[in-house]
Amino acid sequence: MRTPGLVDLQVNGFAGVDFNSGTITAAELDRALEAMLATGVTTCLPTIITALPHELEARLTTLDKAIGESRLGPLMCPGYHLEGPFLNPAPGYAGCHPPEAMTAANAELVVGLERKLARPILMVTLAPEVEGGIALAAALSRLGKVVAIGHAAADFETIVAAADAGATLSTHLGNGLPQQMHKLVNPLFAQLAEDRLMAGFIADGIHIHPKALKSLIRAKGFERSILVTDAVVAAGAEPGRYSFAGMPVDLAADGSVRQPGGVSLAGSALKLDDAVRNVVGWGIATPGEAVAMASTHALAAIAIALEKSGIALPENEIGWSPELRVVQARVGDVIREFAATAAA
């Protein structure tokens, strides 16, 4: 089977490399992107999480420099996903994002950060209920950014208002939520009910139970569903302790990533081709549907932002074995061949 390359809209790091470190080099970035290419990813949005403004600037500018000086970065990284700092700081909603760095919505912060970069911030995840959240969604939409909702306690009316303002996506729907909520009147149902929102799902069997994921995709609709990883530095690496955005995180043997002693998850160790195989194995989608959720659906979610930024992605293609293992990846003039058992 040959398909378009996979597109990961939310990846914080990979293969022992932290995109949020503020010290990443071109060589480190190429190591991470080579490892991602082996999982079928030909396009990704390196994701920077909540931090203080000076930290965001340092992390983004260092990452931007590394991409520009790397071999694969200019081919695979058209822009960035800024996840925060306009999120809900309440327990359960904040996740591993530092609440003390969260702030009221401020479009100038995004614009100011982007001025220092060679590549655009293509996507911003925000909680629309925070002060100025709806106005920010409208401002970012006018600027051609993808406005995504995540780590949010927004009710039905606020989600509708956010969609009216230009929000088009839910970031890792089903996660970034407390364990205890009203059984029906909650941010999860509010986002499922809004047909103008596509939704990203982390199909690792840890963030969302497989049967629950089946229900969520059915409710959102296959055509509006996207597979994402929310991968951090520990993805594609051995179990152990790593540094993610300045905080220690532990990759356990079961594949979960948490802060030491923490209960909530701190991103994932998921690889996008594993997500494809998982939803097929769980009976949620056919191979073609699963690949579409990780490729063409994801690309559709950012197509307008790419167009408004004048970005044309290089040609790309993935070859799959009958067991849905990546055996070949092509992006631009870069071609890689892999053994069918490499991802086993």
C-alpha positions as CSV (number, residue, x, y, z in Angstrom):
1,M,0.0,0.0,0.0
2,R,1.3,3.5,-0.9
3,T,-0.2,6.5,0.8
4,P,0.5,10.2,1.4
5,G,3.0,10.8,4.2
6,L,1.7,11.1,7.8
7,V,1.2,14.5,9.4
8,D,1.6,15.0,13.1
9,L,0.0,18.2,14.3
10,Q,1.3,17.8,17.9
11,V,4.8,16.6,18.7
12,N,6.8,18.1,21.5
13,G,9.9,15.9,21.0
14,F,11.0,12.5,19.8
15,A,13.8,9.9,20.1
16,G,15.4,11.5,23.2
17,V,15.3,15.0,21.7
18,D,13.2,17.7,23.4
19,F,11.9,20.4,21.1
20,N,11.1,22.5,24.2
21,S,14.6,22.4,25.6
22,G,15.7,25.9,24.4
23,T,19.1,24.3,23.5
24,I,18.2,22.0,20.6
25,T,20.8,21.8,17.8
26,A,20.4,21.0,14.1
27,A,22.1,17.6,14.6
28,E,19.7,16.7,17.4
29,L,16.7,17.8,15.4
30,D,17.8,15.7,12.4
31,R,18.1,12.7,14.7
32,A,14.6,13.2,15.9
33,L,13.2,13.8,12.4
34,E,15.0,10.7,11.0
35,A,13.3,8.6,13.7
36,M,10.0,10.2,12.9
37,L,10.4,9.6,9.2
38,A,10.9,5.9,10.0
39,T,7.4,6.0,11.5
40,G,5.9,7.4,8.3
41,V,5.8,11.1,9.4
42,T,6.8,13.4,6.6
43,T,5.2,16.6,8.0
44,C,5.0,17.8,11.6
45,L,4.3,20.8,13.7
46,P,6.9,21.0,16.4
47,T,4.9,21.9,19.5
48,I,6.0,24.4,22.2
49,I,4.0,24.2,25.5
50,T,3.1,26.7,28.1
51,A,6.0,28.8,29.5
52,L,6.8,32.4,30.5
53,P,7.1,34.8,27.5
54,H,10.9,35.0,27.6
55,E,11.0,31.2,27.8
56,L,8.7,30.8,24.8
57,E,10.9,33.2,22.8
58,A,14.1,31.4,23.7
59,R,12.6,27.9,22.9
60,L,11.0,29.0,19.6
61,T,14.0,30.9,18.3
62,T,16.4,28.1,19.1
63,L,14.2,25.6,17.5
64,D,13.7,27.8,14.5
65,K,17.4,28.1,14.1
66,A,17.9,24.4,14.4
67,I,15.3,23.7,11.7
68,G,16.9,26.2,9.3
69,E,20.3,24.6,9.8
70,S,19.2,21.0,9.6
71,R,18.8,18.6,6.6
72,L,15.3,17.5,7.2
73,G,13.8,20.4,9.1
74,P,13.0,22.6,6.0
75,L,11.3,19.6,4.4
76,M,9.3,18.3,7.4
77,C,8.6,21.3,9.6
78,P,6.5,24.1,7.9
79,G,5.7,25.8,11.1
80,Y,4.8,25.5,14.8
81,H,2.0,24.6,17.1
82,L,1.9,26.8,20.2
83,E,0.0,24.9,22.9
84,G,-0.6,27.6,25.6
85,P,0.0,29.7,27.5
86,F,-3.7,30.7,27.2
87,L,-5.0,27.6,28.9
88,N,-7.2,26.8,32.0
89,P,-4.9,26.6,35.0
90,A,-7.3,24.7,37.2
91,P,-6.3,21.2,38.4
92,G,-7.2,18.5,35.9
93,Y,-7.3,21.0,33.0
94,A,-3.7,22.2,33.2
95,G,-2.2,18.7,32.7
96,C,1.6,19.0,32.9
97,H,1.5,22.6,31.7
98,P,2.8,25.0,34.5
99,P,-0.2,26.9,35.7
100,E,1.9,29.8,37.0
101,A,2.9,30.5,33.3
102,M,-0.6,30.7,32.0
103,T,-2.0,34.1,31.2
104,A,-5.0,35.9,29.8
105,A,-5.4,35.8,26.1
106,N,-3.1,38.1,24.2
107,A,-2.7,38.1,20.4
108,E,0.3,40.4,20.5
109,L,2.3,37.7,22.4
110,V,1.8,35.3,19.5
111,V,2.5,38.0,16.9
112,G,5.6,39.2,18.8
113,L,7.0,35.6,19.0
114,E,6.3,35.0,15.3
115,R,8.2,38.1,14.3
116,K,11.4,36.6,15.5
117,L,10.9,33.3,13.5
118,A,11.6,32.3,9.9
119,R,8.6,29.9,10.0
120,P,5.1,30.8,11.1
121,I,3.2,29.7,14.2
122,L,0.5,27.8,12.2
123,M,-1.6,26.6,15.2
124,V,-2.5,27.9,18.6
125,T,-4.2,25.8,21.3
126,L,-6.2,27.9,23.8
127,A,-9.0,27.6,26.3
128,P,-11.7,29.9,25.0
129,E,-13.2,30.6,28.5
130,V,-10.0,32.4,29.7
131,E,-10.1,36.2,29.8
132,G,-10.1,37.4,26.2
133,G,-10.2,33.9,24.8
134,I,-13.0,34.4,22.2
135,A,-11.4,37.7,21.0
136,L,-8.1,35.9,20.7
137,A,-9.6,33.1,18.7
138,A,-11.1,35.7,16.3
139,A,-7.8,37.6,16.0
140,L,-5.8,34.5,15.3
141,S,-8.3,33.3,12.8
142,R,-8.1,36.6,10.9
143,L,-4.3,36.1,10.9
144,G,-4.7,32.8,9.2
145,K,-3.8,30.6,12.2
146,V,-5.5,27.3,13.1
147,V,-7.3,28.0,16.4
148,A,-7.6,24.8,18.5
149,I,-9.4,24.2,21.8
150,G,-7.6,22.3,24.5
151,H,-7.0,22.2,28.3
152,A,-10.4,24.0,28.5
153,A,-13.3,24.0,30.8
154,A,-15.6,25.7,28.2
155,D,-19.3,25.0,28.3
156,F,-21.6,24.4,25.3
157,E,-22.2,28.1,24.7
158,T,-18.5,29.0,24.9
159,I,-17.6,26.3,22.4
160,V,-20.1,27.6,20.0
161,A,-18.8,31.1,20.4
162,A,-15.3,29.9,19.8
163,A,-16.3,28.1,16.6
164,D,-18.2,31.3,15.6
165,A,-14.9,33.2,16.1
166,G,-12.9,30.8,14.0
167,A,-11.9,27.8,16.1
168,T,-11.7,24.7,13.9
169,L,-10.0,21.9,15.9
170,S,-10.0,20.2,19.3
171,T,-6.5,19.4,20.6
172,H,-6.2,15.8,22.0
173,L,-9.9,15.6,22.6
174,G,-10.7,13.5,25.7
175,N,-7.6,14.6,27.5
176,G,-6.5,17.7,29.3
177,L,-9.7,17.2,31.4
178,P,-10.2,16.3,35.1
179,Q,-11.2,12.8,36.1
180,Q,-14.5,14.1,37.7
181,M,-16.9,16.2,35.6
182,H,-20.6,16.5,35.1
183,K,-21.6,13.3,33.2
184,L,-23.1,15.1,30.2
185,V,-22.7,18.9,30.5
186,N,-18.9,19.1,30.1
187,P,-16.2,20.3,27.7
188,L,-15.9,16.9,26.1
189,F,-19.5,16.7,25.0
190,A,-19.5,20.4,24.1
191,Q,-16.7,19.8,21.6
192,L,-18.1,16.5,20.3
193,A,-21.4,18.4,19.5
194,E,-19.8,21.2,17.5
195,D,-19.6,19.9,13.9
196,R,-17.3,22.8,12.9
197,L,-14.5,21.4,15.0
198,M,-12.2,18.6,13.8
199,A,-10.6,16.6,16.6
200,G,-7.2,15.1,17.3
201,F,-7.1,11.8,19.3
202,I,-4.2,10.1,21.0
203,A,-4.7,6.4,20.1
204,D,-2.1,4.8,22.4
205,G,-4.6,2.9,24.6
206,I,-3.4,4.9,27.6
207,H,-4.8,8.4,27.1
208,I,-8.2,7.0,25.9
209,H,-9.5,3.4,26.4
210,P,-9.8,1.8,22.9
211,K,-13.6,1.3,23.3
212,A,-14.0,4.8,24.5
213,L,-12.0,6.0,21.5
214,K,-14.3,4.1,19.2
215,S,-17.3,5.9,20.7
216,L,-15.6,9.3,20.4
217,I,-14.7,8.9,16.8
218,R,-18.2,7.7,16.0
219,A,-19.6,10.8,17.8
220,K,-17.2,13.2,16.1
221,G,-17.5,11.5,12.7
222,F,-14.7,9.8,10.8
223,E,-14.3,12.7,8.4
224,R,-13.6,15.1,11.3
225,S,-11.2,12.8,13.2
226,I,-7.4,13.1,13.3
227,L,-4.7,10.9,14.8
228,V,-2.0,12.8,16.7
229,T,0.7,11.7,19.1
230,D,1.4,14.5,21.6
231,A,4.8,12.8,21.6
232,V,7.5,14.1,24.0
233,V,11.2,13.5,24.3
234,A,10.6,9.9,25.5
235,A,8.8,8.8,22.3
236,G,10.9,6.3,20.4
237,A,13.3,6.0,23.4
238,E,13.9,3.5,26.2
239,P,12.0,3.6,29.5
240,G,13.7,5.9,32.0
241,R,13.8,9.6,33.1
242,Y,13.9,12.5,30.6
243,S,13.7,16.2,30.7
244,F,10.7,17.8,28.9
245,A,10.4,21.6,28.8
246,G,12.6,21.8,31.9
247,M,10.7,19.3,34.0
248,P,11.6,15.6,34.7
249,V,9.3,13.0,33.2
250,D,9.4,9.2,33.5
251,L,8.7,6.8,30.6
252,A,7.3,3.6,32.2
253,A,7.4,0.1,30.8
254,D,3.7,0.4,29.9
255,G,4.5,3.3,27.6
256,S,2.9,6.0,29.8
257,V,4.8,9.3,30.5
258,R,4.3,11.1,33.8
259,Q,6.1,13.6,36.0
260,P,7.8,11.7,38.9
261,G,5.1,10.8,41.5
262,G,2.4,12.4,39.3
263,V,-1.0,11.0,38.4
264,S,-1.8,12.9,35.2
265,L,0.0,12.1,31.9
266,A,2.8,14.3,30.5
267,G,2.4,13.8,26.8
268,S,2.9,10.4,25.2
269,A,5.5,8.0,23.9
270,L,3.3,7.2,20.9
271,K,4.6,6.9,17.4
272,L,2.1,7.8,14.6
273,D,2.4,4.6,12.7
274,D,1.6,2.7,16.0
275,A,-1.6,4.9,16.3
276,V,-2.6,3.8,12.7
277,R,-2.1,0.1,13.6
278,N,-3.8,0.5,16.9
279,V,-7.1,1.9,15.5
280,V,-7.1,-0.9,12.9
281,G,-6.4,-3.6,15.4
282,W,-9.1,-2.2,17.7
283,G,-11.7,-2.5,15.0
284,I,-12.2,1.3,14.8
285,A,-11.1,1.9,11.2
286,T,-9.9,0.1,8.0
287,P,-6.2,0.6,7.1
288,G,-7.2,3.2,4.5
289,E,-9.3,5.1,7.0
290,A,-6.7,4.9,9.7
291,V,-4.0,6.3,7.4
292,A,-6.4,9.0,6.3
293,M,-6.9,10.2,9.9
294,A,-3.1,10.4,10.3
295,S,-2.5,12.1,6.9
296,T,-5.1,13.7,4.7
297,H,-7.4,14.6,7.6
298,A,-4.6,16.2,9.5
299,L,-3.4,18.1,6.4
300,A,-6.9,19.3,5.8
301,A,-7.0,20.8,9.3
302,I,-4.0,23.1,8.5
303,A,-4.5,23.6,4.8
304,I,-5.8,27.1,5.0
305,A,-3.0,28.1,7.4
306,L,-0.4,26.7,5.0
307,E,-2.0,28.5,2.1
308,K,-2.3,31.9,3.9
309,S,1.4,31.6,4.9
310,G,2.4,30.8,1.3
311,I,3.7,27.3,2.2
312,A,3.7,24.4,-0.3
313,L,4.7,21.1,1.2
314,P,7.2,19.0,-0.7
315,E,5.9,15.9,-2.4
316,N,5.8,12.9,0.0
317,E,4.8,9.3,0.0
318,I,4.9,6.3,2.3
319,G,5.1,2.6,1.4
320,W,3.5,0.1,3.8
321,S,3.9,-3.6,4.2
322,P,0.8,-5.8,4.4
323,E,1.2,-5.7,8.2
324,L,1.0,-1.9,8.1
325,R,4.8,-1.4,8.7
326,V,6.5,1.5,7.1
327,V,8.9,0.2,4.5
328,Q,9.7,3.4,2.5
329,A,9.3,7.1,3.1
330,R,9.9,9.9,0.7
331,V,9.7,13.6,1.4
332,G,11.1,15.9,-1.3
333,D,14.3,14.4,-2.7
334,V,14.9,12.4,0.5
335,I,14.1,8.7,0.3
336,R,14.5,6.2,3.1
337,E,14.0,2.4,3.0
338,F,13.2,0.4,6.1
339,A,12.9,-3.3,7.0
340,A,9.2,-4.3,7.5
341,T,10.0,-5.4,11.0
342,A,11.8,-2.2,12.1
343,A,8.9,-0.8,14.0
344,A,7.8,-4.1,15.6
